[in-house]
Amino acid sequence: MKLWARMLWALLSGPGGRRGGIPCLAFSSWQSHPPLAGLLSPIGLVSHWTRVFEKRGIPEARESSEYIVAHVLGAKTFQNLKPVLWTQPLTPQQLQCIQVLCSRRLQRVPVQYILGEWDFRGLSLKMVPPVFIPRPETEELVEWVLEEVAQRPNVVEAQGGPLILEVGCGSGAISLSLLSQLPQSQVIAVDKEEAAINLTYENAQRLRLQNRIQIIPFDVTSVGSWTHLLPWSPMDLIVSNPPYVFHHDMEQLAPEIRSYEDPVALDGGEEGMDIITRILTLAPQFLKDSGSIFLEVEPRHPELVSNWLQSHPDLCLNLVAIRRDFCGRCFDRLQTREQTGMPSCITCSTLIVLQTSEPVLQLMCPQILLATMENTESTLGTRVYMGSW
């Protein structure tokens, strides 16, 4: 029994454990030893790796174990597996695959990167490091865009759907989700990173949405780069989950984020406003009259954005509301003076209405909607990147 104990330990241990010939021996011999069958079943492995992860301080230990075991068995979640399979012995190949993937989790690799895919609003998207992993709060942002389009039938192009610009497309989660829900819509998706451009295109092909999306390399901070987008203007909507983390907060992010996700997609500069202000500055160049801007930002940003807009009255942008997501985080909304009536009541929302002065120049006056996150740590930390939602 001592020999079998050593073989089982070698089989199931993380990167600190022994590797080599013993796991293969265990794989080939476990069937003749029924007492081990329970430990080598899906539910047994989940329990084992949960204990290992907890001992090593891995966040969401059980969820990590369940996702990995389910993935190896061809299911999205452990709950999707038929209960009869929970206690069935796994094959040697499955056991080895689980060990390899769990060893990566012990190195603090996000589960989304380990699995190589993740669901966003029902769409299965490929995930590749270091492209930013979409968070559940961004699903709320997409939902708000869809609500706004439904409530504003005038926000459409001649072909029957809105023309949308996404700044910083990452994996393509926002753009592709909007395309899937708005069959007549068209999207221009831009990003400065080649990895993001390639991943968005691949995900568009996977979902057969490539014919309604233009994916363009674009650096919003580069002077003059916006001219590349002029052929597609005017647009109905701009949506973005820009880098908004305050620079001094970057070191507080979880190891999964600091070590594996692109810091360029996170670091918003000293006050997290570097990219936000660039988007707001360029928006009038692209948007139709009464167009909208939807942004996901940080809870300190509504006041900062409001102050910034007051110093830029020529943009004719009005902050009009704050909306909270399902985790109690804030969503801000800005509205143009041309729009009539109050914004529709939003559940769990706080409404702030601002009016701009008459612009000196005849400029388009889009509305802005900002989705704000309660705090950097909970938004980008262990709860979110795992996805136990």
Contacts in CASP RR format, 6 or more apart in sequence:
PFRMAT RR
TARGET T0000
AUTHOR 0000-0000-0000
METHOD contacts of the structure
MODEL  1
MKLWARMLWALLSGPGGRRGGIPCLAFSSWQSHPPLAGLLSPIGLVSHWT
RVFEKRGIPEARESSEYIVAHVLGAKTFQNLKPVLWTQPLTPQQLQCIQV
LCSRRLQRVPVQYILGEWDFRGLSLKMVPPVFIPRPETEELVEWVLEEVA
QRPNVVEAQGGPLILEVGCGSGAISLSLLSQLPQSQVIAVDKEEAAINLT
YENAQRLRLQNRIQIIPFDVTSVGSWTHLLPWSPMDLIVSNPPYVFHHDM
EQLAPEIRSYEDPVALDGGEEGMDIITRILTLAPQFLKDSGSIFLEVEPR
HPELVSNWLQSHPDLCLNLVAIRRDFCGRCFDRLQTREQTGMPSCITCST
LIVLQTSEPVLQLMCPQILLATMENTESTLGTRVYMGSW
4 26 0 8 1.000
4 33 0 8 1.000
4 36 0 8 1.000
6 22 0 8 1.000
7 22 0 8 1.000
7 23 0 8 1.000
7 25 0 8 1.000
7 26 0 8 1.000
7 29 0 8 1.000
8 26 0 8 1.000
8 36 0 8 1.000
8 39 0 8 1.000
9 17 0 8 1.000
9 18 0 8 1.000
10 17 0 8 1.000
10 18 0 8 1.000
10 19 0 8 1.000
10 20 0 8 1.000
10 22 0 8 1.000
10 23 0 8 1.000
10 26 0 8 1.000
11 22 0 8 1.000
11 23 0 8 1.000
11 26 0 8 1.000
11 27 0 8 1.000
11 95 0 8 1.000
11 99 0 8 1.000
12 39 0 8 1.000
12 45 0 8 1.000
12 48 0 8 1.000
12 49 0 8 1.000
12 52 0 8 1.000
12 99 0 8 1.000
13 52 0 8 1.000
14 52 0 8 1.000
14 99 0 8 1.000
14 102 0 8 1.000
14 103 0 8 1.000
14 106 0 8 1.000
15 103 0 8 1.000
15 106 0 8 1.000
15 107 0 8 1.000
23 95 0 8 1.000
23 96 0 8 1.000
23 99 0 8 1.000
24 92 0 8 1.000
27 92 0 8 1.000
27 95 0 8 1.000
27 96 0 8 1.000
28 92 0 8 1.000
30 36 0 8 1.000
30 37 0 8 1.000
30 40 0 8 1.000
30 89 0 8 1.000
31 89 0 8 1.000
37 89 0 8 1.000
38 44 0 8 1.000
38 87 0 8 1.000
38 89 0 8 1.000
39 45 0 8 1.000
39 48 0 8 1.000
40 89 0 8 1.000
40 90 0 8 1.000
40 95 0 8 1.000
41 86 0 8 1.000
41 87 0 8 1.000
41 88 0 8 1.000
41 89 0 8 1.000
41 90 0 8 1.000
42 69 0 8 1.000
42 70 0 8 1.000
42 73 0 8 1.000
42 78 0 8 1.000
42 81 0 8 1.000
42 85 0 8 1.000
42 86 0 8 1.000
42 87 0 8 1.000
42 88 0 8 1.000
42 90 0 8 1.000
43 86 0 8 1.000
43 87 0 8 1.000
45 65 0 8 1.000
45 69 0 8 1.000
45 90 0 8 1.000
45 95 0 8 1.000
45 98 0 8 1.000
46 62 0 8 1.000
46 65 0 8 1.000
46 66 0 8 1.000
46 69 0 8 1.000
46 78 0 8 1.000
47 65 0 8 1.000
48 65 0 8 1.000
49 61 0 8 1.000
49 64 0 8 1.000
49 65 0 8 1.000
49 68 0 8 1.000
49 69 0 8 1.000
49 98 0 8 1.000
49 102 0 8 1.000
50 61 0 8 1.000
50 62 0 8 1.000
50 64 0 8 1.000
50 65 0 8 1.000
51 61 0 8 1.000
52 61 0 8 1.000
52 102 0 8 1.000
52 106 0 8 1.000
53 61 0 8 1.000
53 62 0 8 1.000
53 64 0 8 1.000
53 65 0 8 1.000
53 102 0 8 1.000
53 105 0 8 1.000
53 106 0 8 1.000
54 61 0 8 1.000
56 106 0 8 1.000
58 64 0 8 1.000
58 105 0 8 1.000
58 106 0 8 1.000
58 108 0 8 1.000
59 254 0 8 1.000
59 381 0 8 1.000
59 382 0 8 1.000
59 383 0 8 1.000
59 386 0 8 1.000
60 382 0 8 1.000
60 383 0 8 1.000
60 386 0 8 1.000
60 387 0 8 1.000
60 388 0 8 1.000
63 111 0 8 1.000
63 386 0 8 1.000
63 387 0 8 1.000
63 388 0 8 1.000
64 102 0 8 1.000
64 105 0 8 1.000
64 111 0 8 1.000
64 386 0 8 1.000
65 102 0 8 1.000
66 77 0 8 1.000
66 78 0 8 1.000
67 77 0 8 1.000
67 78 0 8 1.000
67 111 0 8 1.000
67 115 0 8 1.000
68 98 0 8 1.000
68 101 0 8 1.000
68 102 0 8 1.000
68 105 0 8 1.000
68 111 0 8 1.000
68 114 0 8 1.000
68 115 0 8 1.000
69 78 0 8 1.000
69 98 0 8 1.000
70 76 0 8 1.000
70 77 0 8 1.000
70 78 0 8 1.000
70 80 0 8 1.000
70 81 0 8 1.000
71 101 0 8 1.000
71 115 0 8 1.000
72 90 0 8 1.000
72 94 0 8 1.000
72 97 0 8 1.000
72 98 0 8 1.000
72 101 0 8 1.000
73 81 0 8 1.000
73 85 0 8 1.000
73 90 0 8 1.000
73 94 0 8 1.000
75 81 0 8 1.000
76 119 0 8 1.000
90 98 0 8 1.000
101 114 0 8 1.000
101 115 0 8 1.000
104 114 0 8 1.000
105 111 0 8 1.000
105 114 0 8 1.000
108 254 0 8 1.000
108 255 0 8 1.000
108 256 0 8 1.000
108 259 0 8 1.000
108 260 0 8 1.000
109 129 0 8 1.000
109 256 0 8 1.000
109 260 0 8 1.000
110 133 0 8 1.000
110 256 0 8 1.000
110 257 0 8 1.000
110 260 0 8 1.000
110 261 0 8 1.000
110 385 0 8 1.000
110 386 0 8 1.000
111 385 0 8 1.000
111 386 0 8 1.000
111 387 0 8 1.000
112 118 0 8 1.000
112 127 0 8 1.000
112 133 0 8 1.000
112 385 0 8 1.000
113 127 0 8 1.000
113 128 0 8 1.000
113 129 0 8 1.000
113 133 0 8 1.000
113 260 0 8 1.000
115 127 0 8 1.000
116 126 0 8 1.000
116 127 0 8 1.000
116 128 0 8 1.000
117 124 0 8 1.000
117 125 0 8 1.000
117 126 0 8 1.000
117 127 0 8 1.000
118 124 0 8 1.000
118 125 0 8 1.000
118 127 0 8 1.000
118 133 0 8 1.000
118 134 0 8 1.000
119 125 0 8 1.000
120 134 0 8 1.000
120 138 0 8 1.000
120 139 0 8 1.000
120 171 0 8 1.000
120 173 0 8 1.000
120 177 0 8 1.000
121 139 0 8 1.000
121 142 0 8 1.000
121 173 0 8 1.000
121 177 0 8 1.000
121 180 0 8 1.000
121 181 0 8 1.000
123 173 0 8 1.000
123 176 0 8 1.000
123 177 0 8 1.000
123 180 0 8 1.000
123 207 0 8 1.000
124 206 0 8 1.000
125 134 0 8 1.000
125 171 0 8 1.000
125 172 0 8 1.000
125 173 0 8 1.000
125 176 0 8 1.000
125 203 0 8 1.000
125 206 0 8 1.000
126 171 0 8 1.000
126 199 0 8 1.000
126 202 0 8 1.000
126 203 0 8 1.000
126 206 0 8 1.000
127 133 0 8 1.000
127 171 0 8 1.000
128 195 0 8 1.000
128 199 0 8 1.000
129 260 0 8 1.000
129 261 0 8 1.000
130 195 0 8 1.000
130 260 0 8 1.000
130 261 0 8 1.000
130 262 0 8 1.000
131 170 0 8 1.000
131 171 0 8 1.000
131 193 0 8 1.000
131 195 0 8 1.000
131 196 0 8 1.000
131 199 0 8 1.000
131 261 0 8 1.000
131 262 0 8 1.000
131 265 0 8 1.000
132 170 0 8 1.000
132 171 0 8 1.000
132 196 0 8 1.000
132 241 0 8 1.000
132 261 0 8 1.000
132 262 0 8 1.000
132 265 0 8 1.000
132 266 0 8 1.000
133 171 0 8 1.000
133 261 0 8 1.000
133 385 0 8 1.000
134 171 0 8 1.000
134 172 0 8 1.000
134 173 0 8 1.000
134 174 0 8 1.000
134 241 0 8 1.000
135 379 0 8 1.000
135 380 0 8 1.000
135 384 0 8 1.000
135 385 0 8 1.000
136 326 0 8 1.000
136 327 0 8 1.000
136 384 0 8 1.000
136 387 0 8 1.000
136 389 0 8 1.000
137 296 0 8 1.000
137 325 0 8 1.000
137 327 0 8 1.000
137 329 0 8 1.000
137 371 0 8 1.000
137 373 0 8 1.000
137 379 0 8 1.000
137 384 0 8 1.000
138 173 0 8 1.000
138 174 0 8 1.000
138 241 0 8 1.000
138 296 0 8 1.000
138 371 0 8 1.000
139 177 0 8 1.000
140 325 0 8 1.000
140 326 0 8 1.000
140 331 0 8 1.000
140 371 0 8 1.000
141 174 0 8 1.000
141 239 0 8 1.000
141 241 0 8 1.000
141 294 0 8 1.000
141 296 0 8 1.000
141 331 0 8 1.000
141 371 0 8 1.000
142 174 0 8 1.000
142 177 0 8 1.000
142 178 0 8 1.000
142 181 0 8 1.000
142 239 0 8 1.000
144 294 0 8 1.000
144 323 0 8 1.000
144 331 0 8 1.000
144 369 0 8 1.000
144 371 0 8 1.000
145 164 0 8 1.000
145 178 0 8 1.000
145 237 0 8 1.000
145 239 0 8 1.000
145 294 0 8 1.000
145 369 0 8 1.000
146 178 0 8 1.000
146 181 0 8 1.000
146 182 0 8 1.000
148 155 0 8 1.000
148 292 0 8 1.000
148 294 0 8 1.000
148 369 0 8 1.000
149 155 0 8 1.000
149 162 0 8 1.000
149 182 0 8 1.000
149 237 0 8 1.000
151 344 0 8 1.000
154 290 0 8 1.000
155 162 0 8 1.000
155 236 0 8 1.000
155 237 0 8 1.000
155 290 0 8 1.000
155 291 0 8 1.000
155 292 0 8 1.000
156 162 0 8 1.000
156 184 0 8 1.000
156 236 0 8 1.000
157 163 0 8 1.000
157 186 0 8 1.000
157 236 0 8 1.000
159 184 0 8 1.000
159 186 0 8 1.000
160 184 0 8 1.000
161 182 0 8 1.000
161 184 0 8 1.000
161 185 0 8 1.000
161 186 0 8 1.000
161 236 0 8 1.000
162 182 0 8 1.000
162 185 0 8 1.000
162 186 0 8 1.000
162 236 0 8 1.000
162 237 0 8 1.000
163 185 0 8 1.000
163 186 0 8 1.000
163 187 0 8 1.000
163 188 0 8 1.000
163 232 0 8 1.000
163 235 0 8 1.000
163 236 0 8 1.000
163 237 0 8 1.000
164 175 0 8 1.000
164 178 0 8 1.000
164 185 0 8 1.000
164 186 0 8 1.000
164 187 0 8 1.000
164 188 0 8 1.000
164 235 0 8 1.000
164 236 0 8 1.000
164 237 0 8 1.000
164 238 0 8 1.000
164 239 0 8 1.000
165 187 0 8 1.000
165 188 0 8 1.000
165 189 0 8 1.000
165 190 0 8 1.000
165 229 0 8 1.000
165 232 0 8 1.000
165 235 0 8 1.000
165 237 0 8 1.000
165 238 0 8 1.000
165 239 0 8 1.000
165 286 0 8 1.000
166 172 0 8 1.000
166 174 0 8 1.000
166 175 0 8 1.000
166 187 0 8 1.000
166 188 0 8 1.000
166 189 0 8 1.000
166 190 0 8 1.000
166 238 0 8 1.000
166 239 0 8 1.000
166 240 0 8 1.000
167 190 0 8 1.000
167 218 0 8 1.000
167 220 0 8 1.000
167 238 0 8 1.000
167 239 0 8 1.000
167 240 0 8 1.000
167 242 0 8 1.000
167 275 0 8 1.000
167 279 0 8 1.000
168 189 0 8 1.000
168 190 0 8 1.000
168 191 0 8 1.000
168 192 0 8 1.000
168 196 0 8 1.000
168 220 0 8 1.000
168 240 0 8 1.000
168 241 0 8 1.000
168 242 0 8 1.000
168 265 0 8 1.000
169 175 0 8 1.000
169 189 0 8 1.000
169 190 0 8 1.000
169 191 0 8 1.000
169 196 0 8 1.000
169 197 0 8 1.000
169 200 0 8 1.000
169 215 0 8 1.000
170 191 0 8 1.000
170 193 0 8 1.000
170 196 0 8 1.000
170 199 0 8 1.000
170 200 0 8 1.000
170 265 0 8 1.000
171 196 0 8 1.000
171 199 0 8 1.000
171 200 0 8 1.000
171 203 0 8 1.000
172 189 0 8 1.000
172 196 0 8 1.000
172 199 0 8 1.000
172 200 0 8 1.000
172 203 0 8 1.000
172 204 0 8 1.000
174 239 0 8 1.000
174 241 0 8 1.000
175 187 0 8 1.000
175 189 0 8 1.000
175 200 0 8 1.000
175 204 0 8 1.000
175 213 0 8 1.000
176 200 0 8 1.000
176 203 0 8 1.000
176 204 0 8 1.000
176 207 0 8 1.000
176 209 0 8 1.000
176 213 0 8 1.000
178 185 0 8 1.000
178 187 0 8 1.000
178 239 0 8 1.000
179 185 0 8 1.000
179 187 0 8 1.000
179 209 0 8 1.000
179 212 0 8 1.000
179 213 0 8 1.000
180 207 0 8 1.000
180 209 0 8 1.000
185 212 0 8 1.000
186 212 0 8 1.000
186 213 0 8 1.000
186 214 0 8 1.000
187 212 0 8 1.000
187 213 0 8 1.000
187 214 0 8 1.000
188 213 0 8 1.000
188 214 0 8 1.000
188 216 0 8 1.000
188 229 0 8 1.000
188 232 0 8 1.000
188 235 0 8 1.000
189 200 0 8 1.000
189 213 0 8 1.000
189 214 0 8 1.000
189 215 0 8 1.000
189 216 0 8 1.000
190 215 0 8 1.000
190 216 0 8 1.000
190 217 0 8 1.000
190 218 0 8 1.000
190 220 0 8 1.000
190 229 0 8 1.000
191 197 0 8 1.000
191 200 0 8 1.000
191 215 0 8 1.000
191 217 0 8 1.000
191 218 0 8 1.000
192 217 0 8 1.000
192 218 0 8 1.000
192 219 0 8 1.000
192 220 0 8 1.000
192 221 0 8 1.000
192 264 0 8 1.000
193 262 0 8 1.000
193 264 0 8 1.000
193 265 0 8 1.000
194 217 0 8 1.000
195 262 0 8 1.000
196 265 0 8 1.000
197 215 0 8 1.000
197 216 0 8 1.000
197 217 0 8 1.000
200 213 0 8 1.000
200 215 0 8 1.000
201 210 0 8 1.000
201 215 0 8 1.000
204 210 0 8 1.000
204 213 0 8 1.000
204 215 0 8 1.000
214 232 0 8 1.000
216 228 0 8 1.000
216 229 0 8 1.000
218 225 0 8 1.000
218 228 0 8 1.000
218 229 0 8 1.000
219 225 0 8 1.000
220 226 0 8 1.000
220 275 0 8 1.000
220 278 0 8 1.000
220 279 0 8 1.000
220 282 0 8 1.000
221 274 0 8 1.000
221 275 0 8 1.000
221 278 0 8 1.000
226 282 0 8 1.000
226 285 0 8 1.000
226 286 0 8 1.000
229 285 0 8 1.000
229 286 0 8 1.000
230 285 0 8 1.000
230 286 0 8 1.000
232 286 0 8 1.000
233 285 0 8 1.000
233 286 0 8 1.000
233 287 0 8 1.000
234 286 0 8 1.000
234 287 0 8 1.000
234 288 0 8 1.000
234 364 0 8 1.000
235 286 0 8 1.000
235 287 0 8 1.000
235 288 0 8 1.000
235 291 0 8 1.000
236 287 0 8 1.000
236 288 0 8 1.000
236 291 0 8 1.000
236 292 0 8 1.000
237 287 0 8 1.000
237 291 0 8 1.000
237 292 0 8 1.000
237 293 0 8 1.000
237 294 0 8 1.000
238 279 0 8 1.000
238 283 0 8 1.000
238 286 0 8 1.000
238 287 0 8 1.000
238 292 0 8 1.000
238 293 0 8 1.000
238 294 0 8 1.000
238 366 0 8 1.000
239 293 0 8 1.000
239 294 0 8 1.000
239 295 0 8 1.000
240 275 0 8 1.000
240 279 0 8 1.000
240 293 0 8 1.000
240 294 0 8 1.000
240 295 0 8 1.000
240 296 0 8 1.000
241 295 0 8 1.000
241 296 0 8 1.000
241 371 0 8 1.000
242 268 0 8 1.000
242 275 0 8 1.000
242 276 0 8 1.000
242 279 0 8 1.000
242 295 0 8 1.000
242 296 0 8 1.000
242 297 0 8 1.000
243 264 0 8 1.000
243 265 0 8 1.000
243 266 0 8 1.000
243 267 0 8 1.000
243 268 0 8 1.000
243 269 0 8 1.000
243 272 0 8 1.000
243 274 0 8 1.000
243 275 0 8 1.000
244 268 0 8 1.000
244 272 0 8 1.000
244 273 0 8 1.000
244 275 0 8 1.000
244 276 0 8 1.000
244 296 0 8 1.000
244 297 0 8 1.000
244 298 0 8 1.000
244 301 0 8 1.000
244 373 0 8 1.000
245 253 0 8 1.000
245 266 0 8 1.000
245 267 0 8 1.000
245 268 0 8 1.000
245 272 0 8 1.000
245 298 0 8 1.000
245 376 0 8 1.000
245 380 0 8 1.000
246 268 0 8 1.000
246 269 0 8 1.000
246 270 0 8 1.000
246 271 0 8 1.000
246 272 0 8 1.000
246 298 0 8 1.000
246 300 0 8 1.000
246 376 0 8 1.000
247 267 0 8 1.000
247 268 0 8 1.000
247 269 0 8 1.000
247 270 0 8 1.000
247 272 0 8 1.000
248 270 0 8 1.000
249 376 0 8 1.000
250 258 0 8 1.000
250 263 0 8 1.000
250 266 0 8 1.000
250 267 0 8 1.000
251 258 0 8 1.000
252 376 0 8 1.000
252 377 0 8 1.000
253 266 0 8 1.000
253 376 0 8 1.000
253 377 0 8 1.000
253 380 0 8 1.000
253 381 0 8 1.000
254 377 0 8 1.000
254 380 0 8 1.000
254 381 0 8 1.000
254 382 0 8 1.000
254 385 0 8 1.000
256 381 0 8 1.000
256 382 0 8 1.000
256 385 0 8 1.000
257 266 0 8 1.000
257 380 0 8 1.000
257 381 0 8 1.000
257 385 0 8 1.000
266 380 0 8 1.000
268 274 0 8 1.000
268 275 0 8 1.000
268 276 0 8 1.000
271 300 0 8 1.000
271 304 0 8 1.000
272 298 0 8 1.000
272 301 0 8 1.000
273 301 0 8 1.000
273 304 0 8 1.000
273 305 0 8 1.000
273 308 0 8 1.000
276 295 0 8 1.000
276 297 0 8 1.000
276 301 0 8 1.000
276 305 0 8 1.000
277 308 0 8 1.000
279 293 0 8 1.000
279 295 0 8 1.000
280 293 0 8 1.000
280 305 0 8 1.000
280 308 0 8 1.000
280 309 0 8 1.000
280 312 0 8 1.000
280 315 0 8 1.000
280 317 0 8 1.000
280 368 0 8 1.000
281 312 0 8 1.000
281 315 0 8 1.000
283 293 0 8 1.000
283 315 0 8 1.000
283 317 0 8 1.000
283 366 0 8 1.000
283 368 0 8 1.000
284 315 0 8 1.000
284 316 0 8 1.000
284 363 0 8 1.000
284 364 0 8 1.000
284 365 0 8 1.000
284 366 0 8 1.000
287 293 0 8 1.000
287 364 0 8 1.000
287 366 0 8 1.000
288 364 0 8 1.000
288 366 0 8 1.000
289 338 0 8 1.000
289 364 0 8 1.000
289 365 0 8 1.000
290 336 0 8 1.000
290 338 0 8 1.000
290 339 0 8 1.000
290 365 0 8 1.000
290 366 0 8 1.000
290 367 0 8 1.000
291 336 0 8 1.000
291 364 0 8 1.000
291 366 0 8 1.000
291 367 0 8 1.000
292 366 0 8 1.000
292 367 0 8 1.000
292 368 0 8 1.000
292 369 0 8 1.000
293 317 0 8 1.000
293 334 0 8 1.000
293 366 0 8 1.000
293 367 0 8 1.000
293 368 0 8 1.000
293 369 0 8 1.000
294 368 0 8 1.000
294 369 0 8 1.000
294 370 0 8 1.000
294 371 0 8 1.000
295 332 0 8 1.000
295 368 0 8 1.000
295 369 0 8 1.000
295 370 0 8 1.000
295 371 0 8 1.000
296 370 0 8 1.000
296 371 0 8 1.000
296 372 0 8 1.000
296 373 0 8 1.000
297 305 0 8 1.000
297 332 0 8 1.000
297 370 0 8 1.000
297 371 0 8 1.000
297 372 0 8 1.000
297 373 0 8 1.000
298 372 0 8 1.000
298 373 0 8 1.000
298 376 0 8 1.000
298 379 0 8 1.000
299 329 0 8 1.000
299 330 0 8 1.000
299 372 0 8 1.000
299 373 0 8 1.000
299 374 0 8 1.000
299 375 0 8 1.000
301 332 0 8 1.000
301 370 0 8 1.000
301 372 0 8 1.000
302 319 0 8 1.000
302 322 0 8 1.000
302 330 0 8 1.000
302 332 0 8 1.000
302 352 0 8 1.000
302 370 0 8 1.000
302 372 0 8 1.000
305 319 0 8 1.000
305 332 0 8 1.000
305 334 0 8 1.000
305 368 0 8 1.000
305 370 0 8 1.000
306 319 0 8 1.000
306 354 0 8 1.000
309 315 0 8 1.000
309 317 0 8 1.000
309 318 0 8 1.000
309 319 0 8 1.000
309 334 0 8 1.000
309 354 0 8 1.000
309 356 0 8 1.000
313 356 0 8 1.000
313 357 0 8 1.000
313 359 0 8 1.000
313 360 0 8 1.000
314 359 0 8 1.000
314 360 0 8 1.000
314 361 0 8 1.000
314 363 0 8 1.000
315 363 0 8 1.000
315 365 0 8 1.000
316 336 0 8 1.000
316 337 0 8 1.000
316 356 0 8 1.000
316 359 0 8 1.000
316 363 0 8 1.000
316 364 0 8 1.000
316 365 0 8 1.000
317 334 0 8 1.000
317 336 0 8 1.000
317 356 0 8 1.000
317 365 0 8 1.000
317 366 0 8 1.000
317 367 0 8 1.000
317 368 0 8 1.000
318 334 0 8 1.000
318 335 0 8 1.000
318 336 0 8 1.000
318 337 0 8 1.000
318 354 0 8 1.000
318 355 0 8 1.000
318 356 0 8 1.000
318 365 0 8 1.000
318 367 0 8 1.000
318 368 0 8 1.000
319 332 0 8 1.000
319 333 0 8 1.000
319 334 0 8 1.000
319 335 0 8 1.000
319 352 0 8 1.000
319 354 0 8 1.000
319 368 0 8 1.000
319 370 0 8 1.000
320 333 0 8 1.000
320 334 0 8 1.000
320 335 0 8 1.000
320 343 0 8 1.000
320 351 0 8 1.000
320 352 0 8 1.000
320 353 0 8 1.000
320 354 0 8 1.000
320 367 0 8 1.000
321 331 0 8 1.000
321 332 0 8 1.000
321 333 0 8 1.000
321 334 0 8 1.000
321 335 0 8 1.000
321 343 0 8 1.000
321 346 0 8 1.000
321 349 0 8 1.000
321 350 0 8 1.000
321 351 0 8 1.000
321 352 0 8 1.000
321 353 0 8 1.000
321 369 0 8 1.000
322 330 0 8 1.000
322 331 0 8 1.000
322 332 0 8 1.000
322 333 0 8 1.000
322 349 0 8 1.000
322 350 0 8 1.000
322 351 0 8 1.000
322 352 0 8 1.000
322 370 0 8 1.000
322 372 0 8 1.000
323 330 0 8 1.000
323 331 0 8 1.000
323 332 0 8 1.000
323 333 0 8 1.000
323 346 0 8 1.000
323 348 0 8 1.000
323 349 0 8 1.000
323 350 0 8 1.000
323 369 0 8 1.000
323 371 0 8 1.000
324 330 0 8 1.000
324 331 0 8 1.000
324 348 0 8 1.000
324 349 0 8 1.000
324 350 0 8 1.000
325 331 0 8 1.000
325 348 0 8 1.000
325 371 0 8 1.000
326 348 0 8 1.000
327 374 0 8 1.000
327 378 0 8 1.000
328 348 0 8 1.000
328 374 0 8 1.000
329 371 0 8 1.000
329 372 0 8 1.000
329 373 0 8 1.000
329 374 0 8 1.000
329 379 0 8 1.000
330 350 0 8 1.000
330 371 0 8 1.000
330 372 0 8 1.000
330 373 0 8 1.000
330 374 0 8 1.000
331 346 0 8 1.000
331 349 0 8 1.000
331 369 0 8 1.000
331 370 0 8 1.000
331 371 0 8 1.000
331 372 0 8 1.000
332 352 0 8 1.000
332 368 0 8 1.000
332 369 0 8 1.000
332 370 0 8 1.000
332 371 0 8 1.000
332 372 0 8 1.000
333 343 0 8 1.000
333 351 0 8 1.000
333 352 0 8 1.000
333 367 0 8 1.000
333 368 0 8 1.000
333 369 0 8 1.000
333 370 0 8 1.000
334 354 0 8 1.000
334 367 0 8 1.000
334 368 0 8 1.000
334 369 0 8 1.000
334 370 0 8 1.000
335 343 0 8 1.000
335 353 0 8 1.000
335 354 0 8 1.000
335 367 0 8 1.000
336 356 0 8 1.000
336 365 0 8 1.000
336 366 0 8 1.000
336 367 0 8 1.000
337 355 0 8 1.000
337 356 0 8 1.000
337 365 0 8 1.000
338 365 0 8 1.000
339 367 0 8 1.000
342 351 0 8 1.000
342 353 0 8 1.000
343 351 0 8 1.000
356 365 0 8 1.000
359 365 0 8 1.000
373 379 0 8 1.000
378 384 0 8 1.000
END
